[in-house]
Amino acid sequence: MRVRPSRLLRSLFLVVLILFVMLNMHVLLNFNSHHPASIDPLLYKLRNPDIFINPHVQVGHEKLDSFTPQSNEAKLEVFIPPLMYNQTFFKGDVQENNLTQIKLEIDRVNREQFIHNLHKFGLKLKTDSVVMVIQVHDRAQYLQILVDSLRKVKKIEETLVIFSHDVYSEALNKIVQSIDFCPVMQIFMPVTAQLHPKEFPGEHPNDCPRNIKKAEAATKKCNNWEHPDKYGHYREAKYCQTKHHWLWKLHHVFDELDVMKNYTGQVLLLEEDYYLAPDIITTLQMTLNLKKKECKDCRMITAGNYDKAQIFSSNAGKMELASWISSRHNMGMTFARDLWNEIKKCAKEFCNFDDYNWDWTLQHLSMKCIPGQIKLLKMKATRVFHMGDCGVHHKGKNCNPQVKKAQVENQINQNLKHLFPNVVSVNGQSRFKLRDPKPNGGWGDIRDRNLCLSFVDGA
């Protein structure tokens, strides 16, 4: 049977018309005029070739546009849509015994600031968002337990989680790179004992022994013999790094990361040996609204506490007013850029205070340097559990993190019905007497003080 040319042309025209309509529908459904990354990936690449010179630099990293939704949703400060061409973890061939390779890899990772898993989740940072910053040393077992708890946290897929390392380790990297449930970034402290094992900030062969007398140290001319701490002791490298890391990570997160430059929301500080309750983000967001109404001069929310009795049935939605005390409020600290700016102004006081503990030093700043002290709201039912029976200050013989994990998970499971409270409220005020803490020492070495100051000089 012979097909007429006119009929064939009409059929072709109809097919083209249908394809044209489908293409326009696709554009209308997916187009976002507020952000350049919403343009077709190939077209965006052609118009912005410089962004794609390095395959690990992401769209939106250099100049992240503000995005203002039409609804009552909080104003977006960062918006990166999920795009299939966003890459995920890049694994370099780095030997852990090759310090030169490690230094180059650390420099690369810190420079590129790559956020992983954007191809799945994208990223929206708003004024009511929570960015998690986790300080990691070298305990892989504990880090794995923390990551396991993160996976169960509600809204974690909306949360940027930043892991800050002071040890480069394949075991630790594998744990972080296994995360597939939220946007993730790694940063690495560049001046560490691992990278300088036989020189400062590691242990130099000519460093003064801790307990040597100053007169003998002067005779030996060991390093920094003129500057023992107030108790006559010389530095121990293994105890000094934590305070350095704490200050470095805050400066790097708030002042160096492009994605954080305009962020005014909350940053939750965590450590590798914590375990999180599944409602920590939602409860923090509710508490932030409470703070705006009931405690406008509060600079911080603490999501964790060390109370032996955790009564979720009556305390799940209750908050306590307090002033910052290192032994009570150093777990799950949550604050915004305004408090970081106050800490930064007190950098000299922080770096010259003769105490190797960052939290003891922060209490000193609260009492003597930060105007009005650091007032806060503390969750009376903890959402952060400390797992670290073994660590810098804990050298118990029976260190089994799995036993502790089982205990914490049992406690959470027994109280699931009390989590995710409908209402949060202020209930009571701490009566603990405030004082300027007596320094514990360990921070008399002028090299530690200068290194500490170098992290914020010119910031």
C-alpha positions, 0 to 999 in steps of 0.5 A: 500500500502506498503512503501519501506524502501529505499523510507522512508529513502530517505524522512527522509534524505531529511527532515533532509537536509532541516532542516540543510540548514534552520538552517545554513541560520538562523545562517548566518543571525543572527550571529555577531562575534563582540559581545558575546551576538550574540551567541544563548542565551542558549549556551551563558548562559551555557558558561557564567553562572556568568552573569545570577546569578542575573536575572536583570544583562544584557549581555554586562553590565560588559565588553562591547566590541567595535564594528567596522562596515565595513562601514563609520558609526561612530565607535560603542562604545557600542553595545547591540543587541535586544534579547528576553531574555533581561528583562524589568522593575522590580517593587518591593513592596516598601512603600513610607512611609518606608524609609528603603525600599526606601533606599534598593530599591535605592541601588539595582537600582543603583547597577544593572544599568538595561537598560529597553526596550533592548529586543525591541531596543538593544543599539548602542552608537556611537561617534555621539550618544546623551544620554539624562540625565533628572533631576527629582524632584517631579512634575509628571504632568510635567514629563508626558508632557516631556515623551509625547514629547520624544515619538515624537522625531525622532531617540529616539529609538536609544537614551539611556534616563537616568532619575535621581531622588532625590525623590522616588515616585510611581507616577514618577516611573509609568511614566518612566516605561510606556516608551516603545519607547526607552532604559531607565535607572533610577538612584537615588541620595542616599543622599536626604532630602526625605531619611533624613527628620529630619537630614542633608541634610534634616532639623534637628530640631536644624538647625539655622533658615534662618534669625537668627543673628549669635550672637543669633545663637552662643548663641543657639548653633544651627547646623552650627551657625559658617557658615552662607552665605555671607549675614548672612543667614543660609541654607534652605534645600529645595533650596540646593538639586538641586545643589547637585543633578546636580553634583551627576548625572554627576559624576554617569553618566560619572564615575559610569555607566558601559554602559557609561565608554568608551562613548565619545559622547554627553550627553544632560542635561534636566529637568522634566519641559521641552518639546522637539521639534521632531528634537532635536536629528538630529539637535544636530548631525548636529550641532556637525559636524558643531562644529568640522569644525567651532568652534573646541574650543567650549565645548558645544551646547545648544539646548534651549534658552529663546528668546521671539521671536522664528522665525523658518522660518529663524533661524531653521538651524542657530547657534550663537557663545557665551560664557556660561552665566547661564541665557541664556545657561542653558537649553538643555546643550549638552557636552561630557566627556572632559568638565565634566573632566574640571568641575571635576577638579574644584570641590572644586571651585564648592562646595565652591562657595557661591551660591545654583544655579548650573548654577550660579556656573558653570558660575563662573567656566567658568570665573575663573577655566575652561581654556579658558572659556566654549565656545558654539554654541546656537541654535537660534530657540529653540528645548527645551521649558521650561514648569515650571511655577510652581517650586522652583522659580515660585509660581504663582497661576495659574499653569496649565501645560496643558495650557502651553503644548497646547501653545508649541505644537501649536507653534511646529505644526505651524513650522513643515515645518521649522524643520529638516533643511537640513543645519546648519550654524554659524550665528552671535556671542553673544555680551553679556558682560561676568563677574564673577557672584556675588554669591547669597548665600544660600551655606555657610553651611560647611555640604553642601560643604563637601557633594558636594565634597564627590560626586567627591572625588577620582573620 
